[in-house]
Amino acid sequence: MRLAVIDPLPMYRQGVVSVLSAAGHVVETPDDLLAWLRRGHDGLVLLTLDTSTSWDALGRLRAATNEYPVIAMLAEESAAAGAKAVRAGARSVLPRGTSAAVLTRTVEATAGGQAVLPAEVVAALLSGVASTDRGESMLTAEQRVWLRYLADGMTVARLAEQVGYSERAMFRLLQTLYRRLGARTRIQAIVRAQEQGWLVQDVTDPGLT
């Protein structure tokens, strides 16, 4: 079985390659995944989902071909993220920090046509996942705008200037927002917001001038 491992951390990739190579698989870490897929033969993709770019890559992969099963490796254990990955085309879902034994068994099961999912992801899929509306009630329209601007690359200093806060006050407000989302960092908060669909422009949202 040919495997492609896509992850931003070289040491992590090396560890996965070592584990799966020892199990008898041919493992590669292609820079261009679609070019790797075009080479043909049976294969399987292990794709770490940790940023909006990696989620986009999953979408492009499924749009390009349905022949290659994907194991989504979640940087954060989240039932909502796991359910979203399955809906986006992943066959199996694993936390990125899983053990070598579980990783090997999951690869073999997925290659054999099975789907391997954490119990909480299955429950989320069956229940339709937590309601987005309920989650959105946690945030004001203005806070969702802040997240969209941060996702677009705006600095905290620039955001503070836009909305009329000092940079220090803006930083405190964002830290409170991150905690409300169950995130520790800006990236985690943006990923969480994207998972919930909160980065989609709403015509009722207030603009920033």
C-alpha positions as CSV (number, residue, x, y, z in Angstrom):
1,M,0.0,0.0,0.0
2,R,1.3,3.4,-1.0
3,L,0.8,6.1,1.6
4,A,1.1,9.8,1.5
5,V,1.7,11.7,4.7
6,I,0.9,15.4,4.7
7,D,1.8,17.3,7.9
8,P,3.6,20.6,8.5
9,L,6.1,19.2,11.1
10,P,9.1,17.4,9.7
11,M,9.7,15.4,12.9
12,Y,6.1,14.3,13.0
13,R,6.2,13.2,9.4
14,Q,9.4,11.3,10.0
15,G,7.9,9.5,13.0
16,V,4.8,8.5,11.0
17,V,6.9,7.3,8.0
18,S,9.1,5.2,10.4
19,V,6.0,3.6,12.0
20,L,4.2,2.8,8.8
21,S,7.3,1.7,6.9
22,A,8.0,-0.8,9.7
23,A,4.5,-2.2,9.1
24,G,5.4,-2.9,5.5
25,H,3.9,0.2,3.7
26,V,5.5,2.4,1.1
27,V,5.3,5.8,2.7
28,E,6.0,9.1,1.0
29,T,5.8,12.8,2.0
30,P,5.0,14.6,-1.3
31,D,5.1,18.3,-1.6
32,D,2.5,18.2,-4.3
33,L,-0.3,15.8,-3.2
34,L,-2.3,16.1,-6.4
35,A,0.8,15.3,-8.5
36,W,1.4,12.3,-6.3
37,L,-2.2,11.1,-6.8
38,R,-1.8,11.4,-10.5
39,R,0.9,8.8,-10.5
40,G,-1.8,6.2,-10.1
41,H,-1.8,2.9,-8.2
42,D,-3.6,2.1,-5.0
43,G,-3.0,4.6,-2.2
44,L,-4.1,6.2,1.0
45,V,-3.6,9.8,2.3
46,L,-2.9,10.8,5.9
47,L,-3.7,14.5,6.1
48,T,-3.3,16.6,9.2
49,L,-6.1,19.2,9.6
50,D,-4.6,22.1,11.6
51,T,-5.2,25.2,9.5
52,S,-7.7,26.6,7.0
53,T,-5.2,25.7,4.3
54,S,-5.2,22.1,5.2
55,W,-9.0,22.0,5.3
56,D,-9.0,23.6,1.9
57,A,-6.6,20.8,0.8
58,L,-9.1,18.2,1.9
59,G,-11.8,19.8,-0.2
60,R,-9.6,20.0,-3.2
61,L,-8.5,16.4,-2.8
62,R,-12.0,15.1,-2.7
63,A,-13.0,17.3,-5.6
64,A,-10.1,16.0,-7.7
65,T,-10.6,12.3,-6.9
66,N,-12.7,9.9,-4.8
67,E,-10.4,7.0,-5.4
68,Y,-8.0,7.6,-2.5
69,P,-9.3,7.2,1.0
70,V,-8.2,9.9,3.4
71,I,-7.4,9.6,7.1
72,A,-7.9,13.0,8.7
73,M,-5.4,13.6,11.5
74,L,-6.9,16.2,13.9
75,A,-4.5,18.6,15.5
76,E,-7.1,19.1,18.2
77,E,-9.5,16.4,19.4
78,S,-13.0,17.8,18.6
79,A,-16.1,15.9,17.8
80,A,-17.3,18.8,15.6
81,A,-14.0,18.9,13.7
82,G,-14.1,15.1,13.2
83,A,-17.7,15.2,11.9
84,K,-16.8,18.0,9.6
85,A,-13.8,16.0,8.2
86,V,-16.1,13.1,7.4
87,R,-18.6,15.3,5.7
88,A,-15.7,16.8,3.7
89,G,-14.7,13.4,2.4
90,A,-12.4,11.8,5.0
91,R,-13.0,8.1,5.5
92,S,-11.4,7.8,8.9
93,V,-10.5,10.2,11.7
94,L,-7.7,10.1,14.3
95,P,-6.3,12.5,16.8
96,R,-2.8,13.6,15.7
97,G,-1.3,12.4,19.0
98,T,-2.5,8.8,18.6
99,S,-0.3,5.8,19.4
100,A,1.8,3.9,16.8
101,A,-0.4,0.8,17.3
102,V,-3.7,2.6,16.7
103,L,-2.2,4.5,13.7
104,T,-1.1,1.2,12.1
105,R,-4.5,-0.5,12.8
106,T,-6.4,2.4,11.4
107,V,-4.3,2.5,8.2
108,E,-4.9,-1.2,7.6
109,A,-8.6,-1.0,8.4
110,T,-9.1,2.1,6.2
111,A,-7.1,0.5,3.3
112,G,-9.4,-2.5,3.7
113,G,-12.5,-0.4,3.1
114,Q,-13.5,0.3,6.7
115,A,-14.1,3.6,8.4
116,V,-12.4,4.2,11.8
117,L,-13.9,7.0,13.9
118,P,-13.7,8.0,17.5
119,A,-17.0,7.3,19.4
120,E,-17.6,11.0,20.0
121,V,-17.3,11.8,16.2
122,V,-19.9,9.0,15.5
123,A,-22.2,10.5,18.1
124,A,-21.7,14.0,16.6
125,L,-22.6,12.7,13.1
126,L,-25.7,10.9,14.3
127,S,-26.9,13.9,16.3
128,G,-26.1,16.4,13.6
129,V,-23.3,17.9,15.7
130,A,-23.8,20.7,18.2
131,S,-26.1,23.4,16.8
132,T,-24.2,26.2,15.1
133,D,-26.9,28.6,16.2
134,R,-26.3,27.6,19.8
135,G,-22.6,28.2,19.3
136,E,-23.1,31.6,17.6
137,S,-25.1,32.8,20.6
138,M,-21.8,32.7,22.5
139,L,-20.5,35.5,20.3
140,T,-21.6,38.9,19.4
141,A,-21.8,39.9,15.7
142,E,-18.8,42.2,16.4
143,Q,-16.8,39.4,17.8
144,R,-17.4,37.3,14.7
145,V,-16.2,40.2,12.6
146,W,-13.0,40.3,14.7
147,L,-12.4,36.7,14.0
148,R,-12.9,37.1,10.2
149,Y,-10.4,40.0,10.1
150,L,-7.9,38.0,12.1
151,A,-8.4,35.0,9.8
152,D,-7.6,37.4,6.9
153,G,-4.3,38.2,8.5
154,M,-5.0,41.5,10.2
155,T,-2.7,42.2,13.1
156,V,-4.1,42.8,16.6
157,A,-2.7,46.3,16.5
158,R,-4.5,47.1,13.2
159,L,-7.7,45.5,14.5
160,A,-7.5,47.6,17.7
161,E,-7.1,50.7,15.6
162,Q,-10.1,49.8,13.4
163,V,-12.5,49.2,16.3
164,G,-11.3,52.0,18.6
165,Y,-9.5,50.1,21.4
166,S,-6.0,50.3,22.6
167,E,-3.8,47.5,21.5
168,R,-3.6,46.2,25.1
169,A,-7.4,46.3,25.6
170,M,-7.9,44.6,22.2
171,F,-5.4,41.8,23.3
172,R,-7.4,41.3,26.6
173,L,-10.7,41.2,24.7
174,L,-9.3,38.6,22.3
175,Q,-8.0,36.5,25.0
176,T,-11.4,36.4,26.6
177,L,-12.9,35.5,23.2
178,Y,-10.4,32.7,22.7
179,R,-11.2,31.2,26.1
180,R,-14.9,31.4,25.3
181,L,-14.2,29.3,22.2
182,G,-12.2,26.8,24.2
183,A,-9.0,27.9,22.4
184,R,-5.6,28.9,23.7
185,T,-4.3,30.7,20.7
186,R,-5.4,32.9,17.8
187,I,-4.9,30.0,15.3
188,Q,-7.0,27.6,17.4
189,A,-9.8,30.2,17.7
190,I,-9.8,30.8,14.0
191,V,-9.9,27.1,13.2
192,R,-12.7,26.6,15.8
193,A,-14.7,29.5,14.2
194,Q,-14.2,28.1,10.7
195,E,-15.4,24.7,11.9
196,Q,-18.6,26.3,13.1
197,G,-19.1,28.4,9.9
198,W,-18.7,31.7,11.8
199,L,-16.3,33.2,9.3
200,V,-18.9,33.4,6.5
201,Q,-19.9,37.0,5.9
202,D,-23.3,37.9,7.4
203,V,-25.0,41.0,5.8
204,T,-26.3,41.9,9.3
205,D,-22.9,42.0,10.8
206,P,-21.5,45.4,11.6
207,G,-18.7,46.6,9.4
208,L,-15.4,48.0,10.5
209,T,-14.5,51.5,9.4
